[in-house]
C-alpha cells in the first residue's frame, strides 16, 4: 500500500512543475563563463545554480530577512538549516522502506565487504 504522504508530495511536485515558466535574459559572456565555472565547482547544473540563487534573493527581499552578519547570527542560521534538513530527512525515512543489503535478490555484495 502506498503511503498517502508520498502521494500528496508527488501531487504537490507535479503541480509546482506545471506552474513554472521560462525566463530569458542577456548577460555578458565573461559572466556566463564564471557561472559555468561556479556550477561545475559545485557540481550542479547551471540552471539549478541560478534558480537557487534567485529564490534565495527573492526570499531575502520579500521577507525582510537579512543574511547573517555576526558569528552568533551565522550559528543561529546554520542551526535552523540543520533543523530543517533533519525534518526533511525524517519525512524521507518515513516514506522509504529499506531492505537489508544481504536479502536483496540478484545483487552481490561489493568486493571487499
Sine and cosine of phi, psi and omega as CSV:
sin_phi,cos_phi,sin_psi,cos_psi,sin_omega,cos_omega
0.00,0.00,0.70,-0.72,-0.01,-1.00
-0.98,0.19,0.58,-0.81,0.02,-1.00
-0.95,0.31,0.80,-0.60,-0.02,-1.00
-0.88,0.47,-0.49,0.87,0.02,-1.00
-0.92,0.40,-0.60,0.80,0.02,-1.00
-0.92,0.39,-0.66,0.75,0.05,-1.00
-0.89,0.46,-0.65,0.76,0.01,-1.00
-0.90,0.43,-0.67,0.75,0.02,-1.00
-0.90,0.44,-0.70,0.71,0.03,-1.00
-0.86,0.51,-0.68,0.73,0.00,-1.00
-0.90,0.44,-0.69,0.73,0.01,-1.00
-0.89,0.46,-0.64,0.77,0.02,-1.00
-0.91,0.42,-0.71,0.70,0.02,-1.00
-0.86,0.52,-0.70,0.71,-0.01,-1.00
-0.89,0.45,-0.67,0.75,-0.01,-1.00
-0.91,0.41,-0.66,0.75,0.00,-1.00
-0.91,0.42,-0.59,0.80,-0.03,-1.00
-0.97,0.23,-0.24,0.97,-0.01,-1.00
-0.99,-0.17,0.24,0.97,0.00,-1.00
-1.00,-0.02,0.37,-0.93,0.01,-1.00
-0.75,-0.67,0.33,-0.95,0.01,-1.00
-1.00,-0.04,0.68,-0.74,0.02,-1.00
-0.81,-0.59,0.79,-0.61,0.03,-1.00
-0.90,-0.44,0.59,-0.81,0.10,-0.99
-0.41,-0.91,0.34,-0.94,0.00,-1.00
-1.00,-0.10,0.50,-0.86,0.01,-1.00
-0.46,-0.89,0.57,-0.82,0.02,-1.00
-0.85,0.53,0.58,-0.82,-0.06,-1.00
-0.84,0.54,-0.63,0.77,-0.02,-1.00
-0.91,0.43,-0.57,0.82,0.03,-1.00
-0.95,0.32,-0.61,0.79,0.04,-1.00
-0.90,0.44,-0.67,0.75,0.04,-1.00
-0.87,0.49,-0.67,0.75,0.05,-1.00
-0.88,0.47,-0.64,0.77,0.03,-1.00
-0.87,0.49,-0.69,0.72,0.03,-1.00
-0.89,0.46,-0.64,0.77,0.03,-1.00
-0.90,0.44,-0.69,0.72,0.02,-1.00
-0.90,0.44,-0.71,0.70,0.00,-1.00
-0.87,0.49,-0.67,0.74,0.01,-1.00
-0.90,0.43,-0.68,0.73,0.02,-1.00
-0.88,0.48,-0.62,0.79,0.00,-1.00
-1.00,0.10,-0.09,1.00,0.00,-1.00
0.86,0.51,0.71,0.71,0.08,-1.00
-0.75,-0.66,0.34,-0.94,0.09,-1.00
-0.93,0.37,0.57,-0.82,-0.03,-1.00
-0.87,0.49,-0.57,0.82,0.04,-1.00
-0.89,0.45,-0.66,0.75,0.02,-1.00
-0.90,0.44,-0.70,0.71,0.02,-1.00
-0.85,0.53,-0.77,0.63,-0.02,-1.00
-0.90,0.43,-0.68,0.73,0.01,-1.00
-0.87,0.49,-0.70,0.72,0.02,-1.00
-0.89,0.46,-0.70,0.71,0.00,-1.00
-0.89,0.46,-0.70,0.72,-0.01,-1.00
-0.90,0.43,-0.69,0.73,0.03,-1.00
-0.89,0.46,-0.64,0.77,0.05,-1.00
-0.89,0.46,-0.70,0.72,0.00,-1.00
-0.91,0.42,-0.67,0.74,0.04,-1.00
-0.87,0.49,-0.69,0.73,0.02,-1.00
-0.86,0.51,-0.71,0.70,0.01,-1.00
-0.89,0.45,-0.69,0.73,-0.05,-1.00
-0.94,0.35,-0.61,0.79,-0.11,-0.99
-1.00,0.04,-0.41,0.91,-0.03,-1.00
-0.98,-0.18,-0.18,0.98,-0.05,-1.00
0.98,0.19,0.01,1.00,0.04,-1.00
-0.92,0.39,0.55,-0.84,0.05,-1.00
-0.89,-0.47,0.44,-0.90,0.08,-1.00
-0.91,0.42,0.57,-0.82,0.01,-1.00
-0.86,0.51,0.67,-0.74,-0.01,-1.00
-0.90,-0.44,-0.38,0.92,0.01,-1.00
-0.94,-0.34,0.28,-0.96,0.02,-1.00
-0.87,0.50,-0.65,0.76,0.01,-1.00
-0.89,0.46,-0.67,0.74,0.03,-1.00
-0.92,0.40,-0.61,0.79,0.05,-1.00
-0.88,0.48,-0.71,0.70,0.00,-1.00
-0.89,0.46,-0.69,0.72,0.01,-1.00
-0.88,0.47,-0.71,0.70,0.00,-1.00
-0.88,0.48,-0.72,0.69,0.01,-1.00
-0.90,0.43,-0.61,0.79,0.04,-1.00
-0.88,0.48,-0.67,0.75,0.03,-1.00
-0.90,0.43,-0.65,0.76,0.03,-1.00
-0.90,0.43,-0.67,0.74,0.02,-1.00
-0.89,0.46,-0.68,0.74,0.02,-1.00
-0.89,0.46,-0.68,0.73,0.03,-1.00
-0.88,0.48,-0.71,0.70,0.02,-1.00
-0.90,0.43,-0.61,0.79,0.03,-1.00
-0.89,0.46,-0.67,0.74,0.03,-1.00
-0.90,0.44,-0.67,0.74,0.02,-1.00
-0.90,0.43,-0.64,0.77,0.03,-1.00
-0.89,0.45,-0.66,0.75,0.02,-1.00
-0.87,0.49,-0.67,0.74,0.02,-1.00
-0.88,0.47,-0.70,0.71,0.03,-1.00
-0.88,0.47,-0.69,0.72,-0.01,-1.00
-0.90,0.44,-0.54,0.84,0.02,-1.00
-0.96,0.29,-0.45,0.89,-0.07,-1.00
-0.99,-0.11,-0.23,0.97,-0.03,-1.00
-0.96,-0.29,0.73,-0.68,0.06,-1.00
-0.98,-0.18,0.79,-0.62,-0.01,-1.00
-0.99,-0.13,0.59,-0.80,0.04,-1.00
-0.90,-0.44,0.77,-0.64,0.00,-1.00
-0.82,0.58,0.64,-0.77,-0.07,-1.00
-0.87,0.50,-0.54,0.84,-0.05,-1.00
-0.96,0.29,-0.30,0.96,-0.05,-1.00
-0.98,-0.18,-0.02,1.00,0.01,-1.00
-0.94,0.33,0.78,-0.62,-0.02,-1.00
-0.99,0.13,0.62,-0.79,0.09,-1.00
0.98,0.21,0.05,1.00,0.01,-1.00
-0.87,-0.48,0.64,-0.77,0.05,-1.00
-0.98,-0.19,0.44,-0.90,0.08,-1.00
-0.93,0.37,0.56,-0.83,0.06,-1.00
-0.89,0.46,0.50,-0.86,0.02,-1.00
-0.84,0.54,0.63,-0.78,0.04,-1.00
1.00,0.03,0.10,1.00,0.02,-1.00
-0.93,-0.38,0.00,0.00,0.00,0.00
